[in-house]
Amino acid sequence: MAKQVVVHATWDPDACVWVALSDDVPGLATEADTMERLLEKLRVMVPELLEENRGTISEDVAEVPLVVKTRREETISLRRLG
């Protein structure tokens, strides 16, 4: 199996967007307002950036697994009991 590409996506509550970065894809930095739009962008950008950065992935590889790890934190209010 080919090396997998890991992308870290974090929700930015101030900008209301998902932000994607990756140590496996030099130059990758993008954002989108929904996870689906972010995935659409990644499906285009990751192959383009890997091609520009030859040597990141072996040239004889036609496909590579894309793993998107997400993180979203929120503060919630608790009802007071009693």
C-alpha positions, 0 to 999 in steps of 0.5 A: 500500500502507498504511503497515506497523506494525512490532513488535519482539519480544524474548525475556526469558530471566529472565521466559521470555516474548516482550516486544513493543513498537512505536513505530508503535503508541502504548501497545503493551506486551505479553508472552507465553510463546510467539511464537504466543500473542504473535501472537494478542495482537497481532492483537487489541491492535494494531487496538484501539490504532490505533483509540484513537490515531486519526491513527496510520494513515489512517482510510480504511485497512481493513488494514495489514501487521503486521511482527514483528521478533524477537530472541533471544540465548543463550549456548551452551557449546563442547566443548573440543577436544584 
